[in-house]
Amino acid sequence: MSALAITLLHHLLPQVSRSFYLSLRVLPQGLRQPIGLAYLFCRAADTITDTALLPHELRLTYLGQYRAAFCEDGPTAVSALQQHLTDRQHNPAERALLARLADCFTLLSAMAPEDQRRIRELVLILTQGMQMDLTMFPGEGDNRVGAL
């Protein structure tokens, strides 16, 4: 396992997951790294979607940019997003996760092509649902209900 993988999966992952990190130990060795990285990507999407520090519309915009990073050159596409989000995040673990997104994409690019495809597909499906939620349901303090 590379030094980057150790940093992300053994130091960062336990900070942002409650019990998921412990669950990885029961998986076969070959699944731990791709599933751990997929969790970090999904956790970052959740952080973008759920942060009350940003207006509803801005969360939707940033989530769209995050999704685009999985269709383009990840580390390059995500760097502007990191600049906008990292300093605004007050939770130290979530701030660290957002700050390491480019590293997550670097680790992704070093994985087997099939693992890369599966992780990208998973994140795109998950974030599509998050976009739908942000579009259909109002933000905090909004008393409107959106039709499904």
N, C-alpha and C positions, 0 to 999 in steps of 0.2 A: 504494500500500500504506500502510495506517495506521501510526502510530507504535507502536501495540500489536502489530500484526502483525510489524513489524520487530523489536521486542524479543523476541517469542516465537519467531519463525521464523529470525531471523538471529543472535540472541545466545544464547537458551536452547537451541534445538534442537541446535546443534553441541556443546554441553556434555554432552547426554545421549545423543547418537548417535555412533557411531564413523564409519561411512561413509555412513549414510543421508542425512545432510545434503548430502553431496557429490553423491549420486545425484539429488537434487531438481533440480539444475541442468539435467539432460538432459530433464526433463519439459516439456511445453508450459506456458507461463506461467500459464494459467488453472487448471492442476491443482496447481501448487506449494503454494499456500496451503491448500487443503482437505486435501491429502495430508500436508503437514507438520503441520497441526493434528491430524489423525487419528493420526499417529505419536505426538505428544506425549500425547494421551489414552491411547493403548495403552501407552505407556512408563510412564505414571503407574500404570496398572492393574498392570503387571508389577512395579513398585516396591512396591505395596501387597501383592501376592501373594507375592513372594519375600523380603521383608525378614525376616531372622532376629531382628530386634530385638523382634518381637511374637510372642506365642504363636499357634499354629496357628488356634485358634478365633477369636481377635481379628482375624486377617487375613481370615478368612472373613466375619466381621461387617462389617468395614470395606469389603471388596470388594462386599458386598451394598448398603451405603450408597452406594458409588461408582456402582454400576449404577443405583440409584434416581435419582441426579442426572441421568441421561440420559432419564428418564421424567418428571421434574418440572422445577421451576425450578432449573437447574443451579447458578448462582452462590450462591443461597441454600442449596440442599441440600448443597453441597460445603463450605461455610464451617466447619461443625462438624467435618467430616472433616479438613480442613486443620489445625485446631487440635490434633487428636489425633495427627496423623502427622508434621507438619513438624518439630517440635522433637526427635522421636525419631530422625530420620534423620541419620546421621553423614556420608553421602556428600554433599558440597556441591552437586553438580549435581542429584542427586535431591531434595535438600531444596529447592533453588530451584524445581524443577519442581512439587513439591507446594505450595509457597507461591504459585505462579502459576496454580493450577487455576481459580480464579474468573475470572482474566483469559482463560484459554483458553475458558471458557464465554461470556464476553463477546464474544470474537472469533467463536465459533461462531454466536451469535445475530445477528451482522452479515452472515453469509454467505447466499447464495441458499438458499431453502427446500429445494431438491433436494440441495444439498451438505450441509445440516444433517441431512436425513433419512438420507443415506448414511453420514455419520460416526456418527450415533447408532446406526444399525443395525449397523455394523461393530463398534463398541465393545461393544454388547450381546451380539453373537455371540461375540466374543473373550472377554469376561468370563464368559460362561456356561460356556465351556470351562475357564476358570481356576477357577470355582467347582466344577466337576465334579472337577478335579484335586485341589483342596484337600479336597473331601469324600471322594473315593475313595482317595486316597493319604495315608499318614500324614505327619506333620511330622517334622522332624529329631529323631533320637534315639528314634523310635518304631519298634519292630520288627514292628508289625502290617502286614499287607497287606490292602487292601480289595478286595472282589470287584467286578468290573466288571459 
